[in-house]
Amino acid sequence: MELSPDLLTFLWSVIASIFSLGGLCGALIGGSMAIRLGRKGALLMNNIIAVLAAILMGISFPTGLFELLIVGRFLIGINSGIGICVQPLYIGEVAPKHLRGGMAMGSSIFLTGGILTGQIIGLRELLGGEMYWPLLLSSSSFPAFAQLLFLPWFPESPRYLLIDRGDELSCAKALKRFHGSLQYQREMEDIQQECFALDGEKPRKPWQLFTDRGVRWQLITVIVMTMGQQLSGINAIYFYATYIFEQAGISAEKIPYVTLGTGACECLTALTCGLLIDYVGRRYLIIGGYLLMIFWSIVLTFSLTYQELYSWVPYVSMTSIFAFILSFGLGPGGITNTLTAELFIQSSRPAAYMIGGTISWISFFTIGMLFPFIVKGLKQYCFLVFLLECSLVAAFIFLVIPETKNKSFLEIKKEFHKLNFGGKNKEKETELYERRQLHDEF
């Protein structure tokens, strides 16, 4: 069946944008799945969604039904939304506090690694040709099958087992498998202290966090950091990359191979950030990342303005592209999700991830809609808008967010207690301290 050019353009737009809608839906249900099915159960169920999506996208070409491609893209978007919510939640809860940052960065490392892998196998010489794109879209089933095969052998989150389920025996068994029979006791005590402090509080709904003064600044922090990550200008960098590579004299046929360098940069910096985060600290890395992005935005604005004036300027622009991506991956690209896991205690953490994920997907969709108009109106000066945004987010982080390295979730909550209540509510703080002391003595 022949489609008119207008209908074809509309279908292409729907297929491209339906992924974001699926991601938003996945973020909205990810926290609830983590509470009802457990962290591991939610991840296993999510893999079934990924396999179903891969099948639908794979058979859309031989059957000639574009509707299957749309449904498959929507389902893989749901899979992404749930995965970005539940996976760092699970890893952040099972990791010991001295390794929590590096382990939580695993999500970003494999995310950027997946993007790079997709760029490689998406080349026309591999699976990017007209005949093989259904196989390219169906390749998302391979990591899902791998996780379905290996994840059942891993324990459930010990914090979920004790605090949410009240199953101390299963919690102890899980901790022994994660930390060993000789080292698990310290983690067990930390979880018991958090369980005692919660005093039987049930997992909270997202709307309950907005009315709770005790998590006000944590919630503001998650919203600011998530929006800052999506609106930082990284999308503008990828938009201008092809133009800058052309100006540098790279032929159109070779640009896809040069673009692989941008994916490799993100993957490399995510790995570097994972190695540094538990030594340098979260604050230094994320503030440093934003400051470097501000600097390279200035350089890129000048180089794009004088792009055709000197022959060497395009190479400065190309260097700035890669440097900006490196700065993003070293700071906001990886640490944002890690901090979301650390700023909240057990009862509020799934709801916080639902809110953060929703803000992330809405920001992603918004910048996708508005970005072409921003570039058309401001051209290369659009980076001044992103420069201002990066400056405001960096200032907010410097003034508000404490260092969370090597701190328990309760210690981090106490840091924010000063911001949330100031000098008030001392009696409640004293009462909570006395309860902890009694519990420790017991």
Salt bridges, closest charged atoms under 4 A:
GLU93 OE2 - ARG39 NH2 2.84
GLU93 OE2 - ARG349 NH1 3.04
ASP164 OD2 - ARG39 NH2 3.97
ASP190 OD2 - ARG159 NH2 2.66
GLU194 OE1 - ARG159 NH1 2.39
GLU194 OE2 - ARG349 NH2 3.87
ASP199 OD2 - ARG435 NH2 3.46
GLU201 OE2 - ARG204 NE 3.39
ASP212 OD2 - ARG204 NH1 2.33
ASP278 OD1 - ARG282 NH1 3.11
GLU342 OE2 - ARG100 NE 2.94
GLU342 OE2 - ARG282 NH2 2.51
GLU415 OE2 - LYS407 NZ 3.06
GLU429 OE1 - HIS417 NE2 3.79
ASP440 OD1 - HIS439 ND1 3.87
